[in-house]
């Protein structure tokens, strides 16, 4: 299934799991302090679903082997705790953007990658990742939200939904506040549909302003074990 190895480029004293063809994963508790758990495998639909159900996600650069992570602590947002600042609330009342759902998934994921590259941030959304998550979308596991302005896609986000958990992946914006509005509308829609937890993966100041907070990996795993087994309304 997997075996130990030591990859000195990350750590000289901690083992790293090497995945084989099985979609199974080692326990997330075996991850290194930085959250790195395993290397290798593939991005097939069964493996990705297995990973998300165990609180694991892929994150690597073009040209690298696939790296699998399970950080501790974990940034999450409970939809009922969503906070919308006054300025953003005013922008939303002005209805500057038309919001749609699942209408332009491939455009959204490609723009998430392109926008990061264009702004010099680099991206983990490789061609292989785009293909893999497009497959997830086609099978009904991935979701996207689109923000349009005068018929042009100017912001959006995508993620994976399993049961009552939404695992956020990435967002982009080419116009001020477009991704923020898309995010708020996504959270509201998810809450209406019975989603209990939104995974934001790693700490960011940006998501903290919306009410996202850190919880331990142990608590996160308990919650996704519960809520991924429960279908949304």
Secondary structure, DSSP 8 states (H G I E B T S, - for coil): -EEEE--TTT-SSS-EEEE-SSS----GGGS-TTSEEEEE----HHHHHHHHHTT-EE---TTS--EEE--SSEEEE-GGG----HHHHHHHHTT-SEEEESS-HHHHHHHHHHHHHHTT---S--HHHHHHHHHHHHTT-EEEEEEEETTEEEEEEEEEEETTEEEEEEEEESSTTHHHHHHHHHHHHHHHTT--EEEEES--HHHHTTT-EEE-HHHHHHHHHHHTTS---
